Structures are given as C-alpha cells and as structure tokens.
Amino acid sequence: MKQPTLLDDLLWKRGLDRRLLDANPWWRDERMFGISAIKRWAYEPTLKSLVRGLAPVTVLRGPRQVGKTTLLNQVINALLDQGVNKHRIFRIQFDDIPEMQGLTSPILELVSWYSDTILKKSVNAFAQEQNGPVYLLLDEVQNLKDWATQIKHLVDLQPIRLVVTGSSALRIESGRDSLAGRIAMIEMGPLLVREVALMRGYGEVAPFLPYNGLTPLKEKRFWQELKNFGETNRTMRDQAFRDFARFGGYPLAHKQTDAAWEEIASQLVETVVRRAIQHDLRTGDRGRRRDESLLEEVFRLSCRYAGQSPTQAIYLDEIKRALNANIGWKRILEYLKFLDATLLIRLIEPLELRLKRKRGPTKVVLCDHALRAAWLKEVVPLDDADLTDAPHLADLAGRIAESVAGHFFKSIINLGVHHFPERGSEPEVDYVLTIGDQRIPVEIKYRQRVDYADTLGLRAFIEKSVYNAPFGVLVTRSDNYVSDDPRIVAISLPSLLLMR
C-alpha cells in the first residue's frame, strides 16, 4: 500500500482549506446565494435557542431533504443582518467534505484550524474582544464518531454556542448522555399544511397551538376552536391540503409548482429513501454492513401497512416470500428501529395501562405519505374531491389518513402518543394522546358518511373512568359531520393539520 507523501498531505490540506473557505463566504464579505425567503416553523426556535437559549447546544433533527441546511443558512443570514462579526460564525457541512475522513477528532481539529487560520488567536481571546461567543453550525454531524464528546469538550472549555443538525435520531440520541444539561432538541419533519400554503402563495396563517405548549390540548374547547379556525380559513386550508394530499410535504415537491408527480417521485426515492438506506443505515455497529435488500423490503412493508399494526407473522411471511429467505423477527425488528431512527417512519407503541395486559403489535406511520406513493408507485388520493372520484380507494385512503394523523401527533414535542388495540370487550382506538395524567382518545373515520356506530371506540374509552379521558376527538374527511355526543369533538383532517 502506498504511503502518503508530503505532497499528498499538502494537497489534502489545501483541499480541506478550500472547502471550508467556500462553505463560509461571509469571511470574504460575500453572502450566500439563493437563500429562501420562506422560513419554516423551526427557524425562530432555532435562532432563539442558538443566541440566548439556556443550553449551549441546539440539536435540529429531522429526515433528509426537509430543509435543515436551508434553515441553517437563514440563521447565518440573520446573525449577519444583526451585525454579528463575520468571523464569529463558522459552518461545517460534514456530508460534503470527504477529506475529513483522515481526521481523528474532526470537530476539535477543525475548530483549531478555524482558530489558527481565521481568528488568528484563541477562541476565548477572540470572544472576549467581541464581547460575545463564537457560533458554530455543524450540518449532518451524526456520522462522526464521538461527535457528542468532542462538542462537550468545546462548550465546557470555550465560549462557543452550537447548532447541530442530523438525520439519524438513533445517533443523535446516543449523544444525549455526553451532553446532558447542555442540549436543547428541536425536531423538524416535512412541511406542515400551513407551510405548503405559504410556499405556494395561498396565504399565511399563524399556528393555532403555540410552540412547545401542550396545556391547551387538555381542554375540549381548544379542539372546538381549532375546528372553527379551520373552517374560518377554509379557502386557504383546502387549497393547501389539496396540494399536500397530492404531493406530500417535502419542500422539493412545492418549490416548482409545475413539476410532474413522476419527477417528484423519482427525486424522493433517490434523495430521501435510497440516501437513507444506502448512506445513513449502510454501516452498523463495529462497521458491520447491513443488508440493503432487507432494509428496502422492511421499508416497503412499512409503506404497505402505513397506519396499521401488522403482526410478526405478516412481516415474517411477506419477507420470506419477497426475499426467499428465513429471516427472524428479531432482525426484522432491528431494521424497523433503524428506519425509525432515520425518521422516515415512526413506530407507535400500544398503550399499556395494566401490567398483565398482553402486548399488542406496533403501529407504523410514515413521515410523509408521498414516500409511500413514490416507493410503491401507487398514488392514493386524500383530498375529498379527488377521493370522491375514486371511491374504490376509500378504505386505503383511510389507512393513509391514519398514518398522516399519527405522524402529525408524534411530531408534537412532549406529547405522549400510543394506539389502543382491541382488548376483549374494549374496542380499538386509533390513537391515545397523553398529557400528564389526562388522555385524549382519537379516532380517524375518513369516509363520506360517518354515523353513531363509528364512535363506539371513543365512547367506550371515555366511559372508563380509569383512563381519565373527559372527551374524545373524531377526525373526519370533511367538515360535514357534527357529533351528537357532547363528549366528542368532530374535526376534519385538513383542520386538524392547521394546529401547528
């Protein structure tokens, strides 16, 4: 094997220098080109947390292609607009710098480079001169070994505040222990319906639920007012939900309004799904390679059964048929958890209130229904008008609507989300939301006509005082249904999605 020469080392260093300088154009009094003027909901919380949050490290996590890098660029622009010295801002985009593979402790070594080359003095001395900390923005950091330990070393010894982004919940979560007491977490998924409206020019509306506040959800009046809020904004809501239903919530689907679905689907498969499977999940513990074909098959089944709770037998039988191999449940479950770690799917556990209860299967929901349409090449309408023209797809649309609602609830910070399987005389409830000691049962009935029998699960759950559920929520396809049970609030899915 050829030994690296002095020339090799010099060329490597020059290449790394060039990439870092190009990634920080403000050092040469240039601004980044083409920054979107549309800011996602996580922009303000991230900027606030970076500048004056209680924790020195802000972690922004979410699946690939939801706009984390764009948000970082907007934060940098805001800092510069506020008059922050250009040299106080250092961005590193780890996905784009292969030369860093040769570094033992990349974050620490790059900060040393920054101190020597850009600041010309220590970070501490520079911060004292500027009367403010250095801002370090690390994009897609999760693939670095010991990233959290390196960051802990930085924030404990130097005046540095950081934003860290990552698309692997598993690897980001693994850094929590090292950064205990030093970290604030923000999770950003695909576009919300009101963000689709903003991006497509239909109008702007504030979120109905304040950021990071769950107390209002405990009141039945909140859900009634949310229903009214959706109907008040019906025109904008329906336009945005129509496009969300057809194209999903990934920003790439809404940047160019004339893009064909086939083009969008191809991009989603290549830049979101395959990127996660082939890059983020390719290597496991101790460098062991994961089975790409099994990952793809498990993801296919997650799409096929989105909004449902498939049993072990279903997974085992379908994977054996597809791959012609006997693969055990333990391995399949590990791969489901790997996919959950990419935030492409979320696993929703059954609600267990009594220790002797038999554990039910996990419900699978997708971060975006467009991934299902793209991966399976099966478009199922969700918009009421489109679904009216395809009544044979109504049952499947109901499952997908259940997945949409489940992921929406799961994305609300600190909200407990479970499903309630049928147990003896107790009927199934699609979701149970938990806030403190109070529970809110939620049933999805995504059909043209809803009747009294469709609320059986809600009523049975509410009537058991041990569950402490004073009211329930029925999520419907349209605004037409009005519950005749005063304990049940009926709200359409488009209105529900305006909550955030």
ROPA-753950 format. One record per residue (C-alpha): residue number from 1; x negated, y, z negated. Coordinates in Angstrom, 3 decimals, m for minus. Example, Ala and Ser with C-alpha at 12.3 -4.5 7.8 and 13.67 -1.06 7.14 Angstrom:
residues 2
{node 1; {m12.300; m4.500; m7.800}}
{node 2; {m13.670; m1.060; m7.140}}
This chain:
residues 500
{node 1; {0.000; 0.000; 0.000}}
{node 2; {m1.412; 3.404; 0.988}}
{node 3; {m2.499; 5.550; m1.949}}
{node 4; {m1.222; 9.168; m1.874}}
{node 5; {m3.907; 11.648; m0.836}}
{node 6; {m4.466; 15.216; m1.973}}
{node 7; {m2.884; 16.334; 1.310}}
{node 8; {0.191; 14.183; 0.584}}
{node 9; {0.543; 15.812; m2.860}}
{node 10; {0.167; 19.280; m1.343}}
{node 11; {2.784; 18.660; 1.362}}
{node 12; {5.183; 17.162; m1.219}}
{node 13; {4.807; 20.203; m3.493}}
{node 14; {5.293; 22.625; m0.594}}
{node 15; {8.417; 20.754; 0.487}}
{node 16; {9.872; 20.913; m3.013}}
{node 17; {8.943; 24.588; m3.369}}
{node 18; {10.664; 25.380; m0.094}}
{node 19; {13.846; 23.557; m1.032}}
{node 20; {14.072; 25.261; m4.418}}
{node 21; {13.473; 28.716; m2.910}}
{node 22; {16.099; 28.077; m0.231}}
{node 23; {18.604; 26.987; m2.898}}
{node 24; {18.132; 30.283; m4.792}}
{node 25; {18.283; 33.012; m2.085}}
{node 26; {19.126; 35.754; m4.622}}
{node 27; {15.480; 35.666; m5.754}}
{node 28; {14.705; 37.371; m2.423}}
{node 29; {17.698; 39.720; m2.698}}
{node 30; {19.964; 37.653; m0.457}}
{node 31; {23.472; 36.445; m1.218}}
{node 32; {24.850; 33.030; m0.344}}
{node 33; {26.701; 32.820; 2.937}}
{node 34; {30.363; 31.933; 3.309}}
{node 35; {31.449; 31.715; m0.326}}
{node 36; {35.187; 31.088; m0.505}}
{node 37; {37.242; 33.937; m1.936}}
{node 38; {39.783; 31.437; m3.270}}
{node 39; {38.899; 30.373; m6.785}}
{node 40; {40.115; 27.126; m8.276}}
{node 41; {41.669; 26.985; m11.743}}
{node 42; {38.407; 25.761; m13.310}}
{node 43; {36.457; 28.858; m12.201}}
{node 44; {37.433; 31.131; m15.106}}
{node 45; {36.985; 28.491; m17.849}}
{node 46; {33.584; 27.513; m16.415}}
{node 47; {32.316; 31.094; m16.135}}
{node 48; {33.585; 31.961; m19.618}}
{node 49; {32.052; 28.825; m21.123}}
{node 50; {28.695; 29.452; m19.445}}
{node 51; {28.398; 33.080; m20.546}}
{node 52; {29.912; 33.075; m24.015}}
{node 53; {31.164; 29.605; m24.883}}
{node 54; {30.428; 28.027; m28.249}}
{node 55; {28.446; 25.217; m26.619}}
{node 56; {25.257; 25.946; m24.634}}
{node 57; {26.037; 23.202; m22.085}}
{node 58; {29.172; 23.155; m19.941}}
{node 59; {29.853; 19.924; m18.037}}
{node 60; {32.093; 20.220; m14.977}}
{node 61; {33.011; 16.765; m13.795}}
{node 62; {35.245; 15.535; m11.005}}
{node 63; {35.260; 13.298; m7.935}}
{node 64; {33.200; 14.233; m4.915}}
{node 65; {34.425; 16.919; m2.498}}
{node 66; {36.848; 18.667; m4.888}}
{node 67; {34.851; 21.923; m4.860}}
{node 68; {32.406; 21.704; m7.777}}
{node 69; {29.479; 23.070; m5.742}}
{node 70; {31.654; 25.865; m4.326}}
{node 71; {32.687; 26.780; m7.868}}
{node 72; {29.037; 26.943; m8.977}}
{node 73; {28.269; 29.298; m6.086}}
{node 74; {31.196; 31.515; m7.107}}
{node 75; {29.932; 31.590; m10.703}}
{node 76; {26.466; 32.633; m9.494}}
{node 77; {28.002; 35.378; m7.367}}
{node 78; {29.995; 36.625; m10.365}}
{node 79; {26.856; 36.773; m12.520}}
{node 80; {25.038; 38.793; m9.853}}
{node 81; {28.060; 41.107; m9.469}}
{node 82; {27.951; 41.690; m13.235}}
{node 83; {24.357; 42.912; m12.925}}
{node 84; {22.588; 39.842; m14.308}}
{node 85; {18.903; 39.902; m13.331}}
{node 86; {18.471; 37.671; m10.266}}
{node 87; {15.584; 35.789; m11.877}}
{node 88; {17.775; 34.711; m14.814}}
{node 89; {19.693; 32.349; m12.502}}
{node 90; {18.203; 29.023; m11.398}}
{node 91; {20.237; 26.491; m9.403}}
{node 92; {19.113; 22.944; m8.595}}
{node 93; {21.176; 20.743; m6.265}}
{node 94; {19.882; 17.276; m7.063}}
{node 95; {21.614; 15.441; m4.217}}
{node 96; {19.677; 17.487; m1.655}}
{node 97; {16.093; 17.191; m2.934}}
{node 98; {14.617; 13.706; m2.303}}
{node 99; {11.156; 14.938; m3.349}}
{node 100; {12.326; 14.924; m6.963}}
{node 101; {12.207; 11.130; m6.981}}
{node 102; {8.497; 11.478; m7.683}}
{node 103; {9.054; 13.430; m10.902}}
{node 104; {9.056; 11.678; m14.274}}
{node 105; {11.253; 14.256; m16.071}}
{node 106; {12.745; 16.268; m13.185}}
{node 107; {14.701; 18.836; m15.182}}
{node 108; {11.864; 19.668; m17.555}}
{node 109; {9.277; 19.737; m14.770}}
{node 110; {11.411; 21.966; m12.544}}
{node 111; {12.060; 24.397; m15.381}}
{node 112; {8.281; 24.518; m15.908}}
{node 113; {7.865; 25.265; m12.174}}
{node 114; {10.512; 27.996; m12.475}}
{node 115; {8.758; 29.498; m15.499}}
{node 116; {5.331; 29.495; m13.820}}
{node 117; {6.349; 30.419; m10.266}}
{node 118; {9.407; 32.664; m10.578}}
{node 119; {9.345; 34.156; m14.070}}
{node 120; {5.521; 34.273; m14.332}}
{node 121; {5.916; 33.761; m18.078}}
{node 122; {7.698; 31.505; m20.539}}
{node 123; {11.493; 31.295; m20.512}}
{node 124; {11.520; 32.535; m24.101}}
{node 125; {9.400; 35.618; m23.326}}
{node 126; {11.498; 36.444; m20.250}}
{node 127; {14.796; 36.080; m22.158}}
{node 128; {13.534; 38.423; m24.864}}
{node 129; {12.628; 41.022; m22.230}}
{node 130; {16.056; 40.689; m20.607}}
{node 131; {17.925; 40.533; m23.920}}
{node 132; {19.852; 37.538; m22.620}}
{node 133; {19.462; 33.819; m21.821}}
{node 134; {18.475; 32.135; m18.584}}
{node 135; {21.330; 30.477; m16.676}}
{node 136; {20.566; 27.018; m15.328}}
{node 137; {23.049; 25.386; m12.936}}
{node 138; {22.468; 21.699; m12.219}}
{node 139; {24.595; 20.163; m9.448}}
{node 140; {25.275; 16.385; m9.338}}
{node 141; {22.894; 15.612; m12.169}}
{node 142; {24.333; 12.242; m13.201}}
{node 143; {21.977; 10.088; m11.130}}
{node 144; {18.918; 11.351; m13.014}}
{node 145; {17.618; 9.053; m15.704}}
{node 146; {17.689; 10.621; m19.182}}
{node 147; {19.254; 13.854; m17.904}}
{node 148; {21.012; 14.493; m21.216}}
{node 149; {17.835; 14.014; m23.266}}
{node 150; {15.978; 16.488; m21.068}}
{node 151; {18.779; 19.049; m21.382}}
{node 152; {18.882; 18.608; m25.160}}
{node 153; {15.165; 19.374; m25.275}}
{node 154; {15.725; 22.560; m23.251}}
{node 155; {18.668; 24.024; m25.166}}
{node 156; {17.201; 23.165; m28.563}}
{node 157; {13.918; 24.966; m27.874}}
{node 158; {14.643; 27.689; m25.316}}
{node 159; {17.283; 30.409; m24.670}}
{node 160; {18.986; 28.571; m21.808}}
{node 161; {22.669; 28.125; m21.041}}
{node 162; {23.684; 25.478; m18.525}}
{node 163; {26.447; 24.301; m16.263}}
{node 164; {26.057; 20.660; m15.265}}
{node 165; {28.235; 19.047; m12.592}}
{node 166; {28.726; 15.350; m11.985}}
{node 167; {30.980; 12.967; m10.090}}
{node 168; {30.462; 9.960; m12.375}}
{node 169; {32.446; 10.042; m15.588}}
{node 170; {30.562; 6.975; m16.833}}
{node 171; {27.141; 8.584; m16.505}}
{node 172; {28.344; 11.939; m17.769}}
{node 173; {29.976; 10.303; m20.781}}
{node 174; {26.745; 8.439; m21.523}}
{node 175; {25.098; 11.813; m22.184}}
{node 176; {27.625; 12.911; m24.789}}
{node 177; {25.810; 11.326; m27.727}}
{node 178; {22.500; 13.026; m26.903}}
{node 179; {24.297; 16.358; m26.513}}
{node 180; {26.645; 16.070; m29.484}}
{node 181; {27.666; 19.542; m30.630}}
{node 182; {26.101; 21.162; m27.576}}
{node 183; {28.595; 20.316; m24.843}}
{node 184; {31.954; 21.551; m23.521}}
{node 185; {33.733; 19.374; m20.942}}
{node 186; {35.873; 20.583; m18.017}}
{node 187; {37.409; 18.069; m15.597}}
{node 188; {38.456; 19.212; m12.123}}
{node 189; {40.343; 16.974; m9.721}}
{node 190; {41.759; 17.642; m6.246}}
{node 191; {43.828; 20.755; m5.565}}
{node 192; {46.919; 21.466; m7.615}}
{node 193; {50.092; 22.270; m5.680}}
{node 194; {49.845; 25.964; m6.546}}
{node 195; {46.232; 25.923; m5.266}}
{node 196; {47.445; 24.423; m1.982}}
{node 197; {49.914; 27.321; m1.777}}
{node 198; {47.114; 29.819; m2.355}}
{node 199; {44.748; 28.202; 0.151}}
{node 200; {47.425; 28.051; 2.851}}
{node 201; {48.638; 31.584; 2.239}}
{node 202; {52.114; 30.753; 0.903}}
{node 203; {51.717; 32.878; m2.211}}
{node 204; {50.174; 32.908; m5.650}}
{node 205; {51.719; 31.881; m8.934}}
{node 206; {50.185; 31.515; m12.384}}
{node 207; {50.160; 28.099; m14.089}}
{node 208; {53.176; 27.551; m16.324}}
{node 209; {51.110; 25.761; m19.004}}
{node 210; {48.234; 27.785; m20.492}}
{node 211; {44.790; 26.206; m20.090}}
{node 212; {43.901; 23.861; m22.930}}
{node 213; {47.222; 24.321; m24.762}}
{node 214; {49.462; 21.302; m25.396}}
{node 215; {51.806; 22.518; m28.125}}
{node 216; {54.462; 23.833; m25.678}}
{node 217; {54.931; 20.304; m24.272}}
{node 218; {56.404; 19.166; m27.578}}
{node 219; {59.463; 21.374; m27.042}}
{node 220; {62.340; 20.303; m24.785}}
{node 221; {62.845; 23.964; m23.904}}
{node 222; {59.397; 24.036; m22.243}}
{node 223; {60.437; 21.327; m19.776}}
{node 224; {63.761; 23.036; m19.078}}
{node 225; {61.980; 26.330; m18.408}}
{node 226; {59.451; 24.550; m16.174}}
{node 227; {62.350; 23.173; m14.157}}
{node 228; {63.766; 26.713; m13.808}}
{node 229; {60.309; 28.058; m12.940}}
{node 230; {60.009; 25.577; m10.084}}
{node 231; {63.437; 26.425; m8.724}}
{node 232; {62.749; 30.171; m9.005}}
{node 233; {59.642; 29.654; m6.848}}
{node 234; {61.389; 27.168; m4.581}}
{node 235; {60.272; 28.568; m1.207}}
{node 236; {56.574; 28.655; m2.051}}
{node 237; {56.797; 25.416; m4.022}}
{node 238; {58.446; 23.475; m1.205}}
{node 239; {56.018; 24.722; 1.439}}
{node 240; {53.019; 23.812; m0.681}}
{node 241; {54.423; 20.455; m1.786}}
{node 242; {55.200; 19.536; 1.825}}
{node 243; {51.536; 20.035; 2.785}}
{node 244; {50.300; 18.399; m0.417}}
{node 245; {52.551; 15.405; 0.313}}
{node 246; {51.324; 15.116; 3.910}}
{node 247; {47.605; 15.768; 3.461}}
{node 248; {46.818; 15.287; m0.225}}
{node 249; {44.847; 17.606; m2.481}}
{node 250; {41.293; 17.564; m1.159}}
{node 251; {40.185; 21.070; m0.090}}
{node 252; {38.883; 19.811; 3.256}}
{node 253; {42.484; 18.939; 4.191}}
{node 254; {43.636; 22.541; 3.775}}
{node 255; {40.715; 24.674; 4.940}}
{node 256; {41.705; 24.281; 8.593}}
{node 257; {45.461; 24.165; 8.915}}
{node 258; {45.316; 22.862; 12.499}}
{node 259; {43.230; 19.768; 11.646}}
{node 260; {44.849; 16.470; 12.652}}
{node 261; {45.512; 13.854; 9.988}}
{node 262; {43.229; 11.339; 11.755}}
{node 263; {40.293; 13.741; 11.428}}
{node 264; {41.096; 14.455; 7.766}}
{node 265; {41.429; 10.727; 7.011}}
{node 266; {38.058; 9.958; 8.615}}
{node 267; {36.380; 12.667; 6.518}}
{node 268; {37.998; 11.416; 3.309}}
{node 269; {36.815; 7.862; 3.930}}
{node 270; {33.240; 8.859; 4.766}}
{node 271; {32.583; 11.744; 2.379}}
{node 272; {34.646; 10.643; m0.614}}
{node 273; {35.229; 6.881; m0.756}}
{node 274; {32.189; 5.476; 1.036}}
{node 275; {29.927; 8.087; m0.522}}
{node 276; {31.048; 6.982; m3.984}}
{node 277; {30.828; 3.265; m3.212}}
{node 278; {27.538; 3.349; m1.303}}
{node 279; {25.765; 6.017; m3.348}}
{node 280; {27.186; 6.534; m6.834}}
{node 281; {28.029; 2.875; m7.519}}
{node 282; {25.355; 1.174; m5.449}}
{node 283; {22.950; 0.548; m8.326}}
{node 284; {23.943; m0.759; m11.740}}
{node 285; {22.066; m1.244; m14.995}}
{node 286; {18.399; m2.181; m14.644}}
{node 287; {18.552; m1.475; m10.920}}
{node 288; {20.803; m4.419; m10.058}}
{node 289; {22.669; m3.947; m6.796}}
{node 290; {26.427; m4.068; m6.929}}
{node 291; {28.468; m5.956; m4.353}}
{node 292; {29.666; m3.314; m1.900}}
{node 293; {32.257; m5.586; m0.267}}
{node 294; {33.767; m6.381; m3.679}}
{node 295; {33.863; m2.688; m4.602}}
{node 296; {35.677; m1.931; m1.349}}
{node 297; {38.162; m4.736; m1.920}}
{node 298; {38.879; m3.659; m5.503}}
{node 299; {39.436; m0.108; m4.259}}
{node 300; {41.745; m1.422; m1.525}}
{node 301; {43.826; m3.209; m4.150}}
{node 302; {43.859; m0.052; m6.289}}
{node 303; {45.328; 1.769; m3.293}}
{node 304; {47.785; m1.018; m2.509}}
{node 305; {49.065; m1.141; m6.092}}
{node 306; {48.827; 2.573; m6.905}}
{node 307; {51.409; 3.480; m9.532}}
{node 308; {51.769; m0.180; m10.561}}
{node 309; {50.346; m2.572; m13.150}}
{node 310; {49.031; m5.606; m11.230}}
{node 311; {48.228; m8.682; m13.291}}
{node 312; {44.914; m10.508; m13.414}}
{node 313; {46.429; m13.245; m11.251}}
{node 314; {47.226; m10.758; m8.485}}
{node 315; {43.675; m9.401; m8.420}}
{node 316; {42.116; m12.877; m8.519}}
{node 317; {44.375; m14.295; m5.813}}
{node 318; {44.076; m11.360; m3.402}}
{node 319; {40.299; m11.005; m3.774}}
{node 320; {39.799; m14.738; m3.295}}
{node 321; {41.897; m14.574; m0.126}}
{node 322; {40.119; m11.475; 1.214}}
{node 323; {36.517; m12.436; 0.406}}
{node 324; {36.837; m16.236; 0.416}}
{node 325; {35.049; m16.379; m2.917}}
{node 326; {35.888; m17.284; m6.500}}
{node 327; {35.198; m14.123; m8.483}}
{node 328; {36.003; m13.983; m12.180}}
{node 329; {38.290; m11.488; m13.850}}
{node 330; {35.503; m10.038; m15.988}}
{node 331; {33.586; m8.950; m12.898}}
{node 332; {36.683; m7.518; m11.223}}
{node 333; {37.491; m5.555; m14.373}}
{node 334; {33.935; m4.185; m14.438}}
{node 335; {34.354; m2.970; m10.862}}
{node 336; {37.697; m1.376; m11.704}}
{node 337; {35.947; 0.506; m14.504}}
{node 338; {33.164; 1.554; m12.114}}
{node 339; {35.771; 3.051; m9.778}}
{node 340; {37.448; 4.735; m12.750}}
{node 341; {34.032; 6.231; m13.564}}
{node 342; {33.879; 7.891; m10.120}}
{node 343; {37.252; 9.479; m10.988}}
{node 344; {38.689; 8.155; m7.702}}
{node 345; {41.120; 6.057; m9.723}}
{node 346; {42.297; 6.294; m13.326}}
{node 347; {43.233; 3.297; m15.442}}
{node 348; {46.190; 3.936; m17.735}}
{node 349; {46.413; 1.553; m20.667}}
{node 350; {49.674; 0.219; m22.130}}
{node 351; {50.951; 1.854; m25.302}}
{node 352; {50.213; m0.410; m28.247}}
{node 353; {52.037; 0.594; m31.412}}
{node 354; {52.126; m2.706; m33.231}}
{node 355; {49.065; m4.841; m33.842}}
{node 356; {50.729; m8.136; m32.937}}
{node 357; {52.011; m6.956; m29.588}}
{node 358; {50.744; m8.832; m26.546}}
{node 359; {48.596; m6.500; m24.478}}
{node 360; {50.038; m5.678; m21.053}}
{node 361; {48.179; m5.040; m17.791}}
{node 362; {46.610; m1.681; m16.984}}
{node 363; {48.366; 0.717; m14.609}}
{node 364; {46.303; 2.054; m11.695}}
{node 365; {46.716; 5.593; m10.365}}
{node 366; {44.749; 7.381; m7.645}}
{node 367; {43.173; 10.805; m7.984}}
{node 368; {44.818; 11.660; m4.650}}
{node 369; {47.412; 9.775; m2.628}}
{node 370; {45.700; 10.841; 0.613}}
{node 371; {42.856; 8.432; m0.201}}
{node 372; {45.373; 5.600; m0.042}}
{node 373; {46.716; 6.772; 3.308}}
{node 374; {43.191; 7.150; 4.698}}
{node 375; {41.755; 3.867; 3.371}}
{node 376; {44.756; 1.653; 4.164}}
{node 377; {45.657; 3.597; 7.344}}
{node 378; {49.231; 3.729; 6.045}}
{node 379; {50.936; 7.104; 5.771}}
{node 380; {53.931; 7.160; 3.415}}
{node 381; {55.978; 10.388; 3.242}}
{node 382; {56.589; 12.009; m0.140}}
{node 383; {58.328; 15.230; 0.850}}
{node 384; {62.120; 14.954; 0.512}}
{node 385; {62.832; 15.971; 4.119}}
{node 386; {60.181; 13.638; 5.571}}
{node 387; {61.333; 10.762; 3.376}}
{node 388; {64.953; 11.245; 4.446}}
{node 389; {63.811; 10.432; 7.992}}
{node 390; {62.064; 7.245; 6.769}}
{node 391; {64.445; 5.655; 4.229}}
{node 392; {62.773; 2.221; 4.604}}
{node 393; {59.710; 3.643; 2.848}}
{node 394; {61.622; 4.959; m0.172}}
{node 395; {60.522; 2.234; m2.626}}
{node 396; {56.858; 2.550; m1.653}}
{node 397; {57.100; 6.342; m1.862}}
{node 398; {58.430; 5.913; m5.395}}
{node 399; {55.312; 3.979; m6.397}}
{node 400; {53.061; 6.601; m4.875}}
{node 401; {55.021; 9.366; m6.615}}
{node 402; {54.470; 7.465; m9.868}}
{node 403; {50.733; 7.454; m9.141}}
{node 404; {50.768; 11.200; m8.396}}
{node 405; {52.576; 11.965; m11.658}}
{node 406; {50.325; 9.613; m13.644}}
{node 407; {47.120; 11.218; m12.415}}
{node 408; {48.607; 14.669; m12.998}}
{node 409; {49.308; 13.848; m16.635}}
{node 410; {45.925; 12.157; m17.047}}
{node 411; {44.192; 15.335; m15.860}}
{node 412; {45.636; 17.453; m18.684}}
{node 413; {42.928; 17.906; m21.306}}
{node 414; {43.511; 16.094; m24.626}}
{node 415; {46.912; 14.706; m23.600}}
{node 416; {47.425; 11.057; m24.511}}
{node 417; {48.820; 9.136; m21.520}}
{node 418; {49.944; 5.493; m21.586}}
{node 419; {52.549; 3.344; m19.913}}
{node 420; {55.107; 1.247; m21.765}}
{node 421; {55.602; m2.263; m20.315}}
{node 422; {58.870; m4.138; m20.720}}
{node 423; {58.845; m5.999; m24.035}}
{node 424; {61.669; m8.346; m24.888}}
{node 425; {64.783; m6.221; m25.240}}
{node 426; {62.838; m2.980; m24.728}}
{node 427; {62.877; m1.798; m21.096}}
{node 428; {59.825; m0.407; m19.319}}
{node 429; {58.978; 3.318; m19.412}}
{node 430; {56.659; 4.626; m16.713}}
{node 431; {54.631; 6.935; m18.963}}
{node 432; {54.497; 7.932; m22.601}}
{node 433; {52.778; 11.233; m23.391}}
{node 434; {51.361; 11.616; m26.891}}
{node 435; {50.679; 14.930; m28.626}}
{node 436; {49.728; 14.457; m32.249}}
{node 437; {52.353; 12.156; m33.716}}
{node 438; {55.053; 13.058; m31.163}}
{node 439; {55.751; 11.085; m27.995}}
{node 440; {57.486; 12.063; m24.779}}
{node 441; {58.715; 9.208; m22.563}}
{node 442; {58.637; 9.990; m18.839}}
{node 443; {60.457; 8.025; m16.151}}
{node 444; {59.900; 8.505; m12.387}}
{node 445; {63.012; 7.912; m10.250}}
{node 446; {62.014; 9.009; m6.776}}
{node 447; {65.165; 8.313; m4.802}}
{node 448; {68.015; 10.172; m3.182}}
{node 449; {70.580; 9.165; m5.769}}
{node 450; {69.916; 8.807; m9.492}}
{node 451; {72.585; 7.506; m11.865}}
{node 452; {73.070; 6.848; m15.555}}
{node 453; {71.528; 3.359; m15.378}}
{node 454; {68.219; 4.880; m14.260}}
{node 455; {67.755; 6.496; m17.667}}
{node 456; {68.081; 3.232; m19.631}}
{node 457; {64.351; 3.073; m20.457}}
{node 458; {64.259; 6.675; m21.644}}
{node 459; {67.325; 6.313; m23.819}}
{node 460; {66.099; 3.069; m25.389}}
{node 461; {62.735; 4.638; m26.245}}
{node 462; {64.279; 7.818; m27.667}}
{node 463; {66.702; 5.847; m29.822}}
{node 464; {63.917; 4.022; m31.667}}
{node 465; {63.025; 6.420; m34.463}}
{node 466; {59.634; 4.735; m34.984}}
{node 467; {58.470; 6.195; m31.635}}
{node 468; {59.197; 9.775; m32.744}}
{node 469; {60.446; 10.866; m29.315}}
{node 470; {63.137; 13.546; m29.703}}
{node 471; {63.643; 13.873; m25.934}}
{node 472; {62.567; 12.371; m22.615}}
{node 473; {61.730; 13.596; m19.104}}
{node 474; {63.159; 12.204; m15.863}}
{node 475; {61.094; 13.074; m12.782}}
{node 476; {63.147; 13.061; m9.600}}
{node 477; {62.730; 13.577; m5.858}}
{node 478; {64.812; 16.749; m5.635}}
{node 479; {66.443; 19.404; m7.809}}
{node 480; {69.926; 17.954; m7.338}}
{node 481; {70.165; 15.590; m10.311}}
{node 482; {71.342; 17.008; m13.644}}
{node 483; {71.235; 14.682; m16.656}}
{node 484; {74.448; 14.238; m18.604}}
{node 485; {72.409; 13.176; m21.658}}
{node 486; {71.301; 16.288; m23.600}}
{node 487; {68.176; 14.443; m24.774}}
{node 488; {66.877; 14.038; m21.211}}
{node 489; {65.426; 16.818; m19.049}}
{node 490; {65.548; 16.076; m15.323}}
{node 491; {62.879; 17.826; m13.252}}
{node 492; {61.783; 17.326; m9.654}}
{node 493; {58.220; 16.200; m8.895}}
{node 494; {57.421; 19.436; m6.994}}
{node 495; {58.481; 21.495; m10.032}}
{node 496; {56.575; 19.247; m12.447}}
{node 497; {53.367; 19.798; m10.446}}
{node 498; {53.644; 23.570; m10.953}}
{node 499; {52.963; 23.060; m14.662}}
{node 500; {49.216; 23.520; m14.090}}
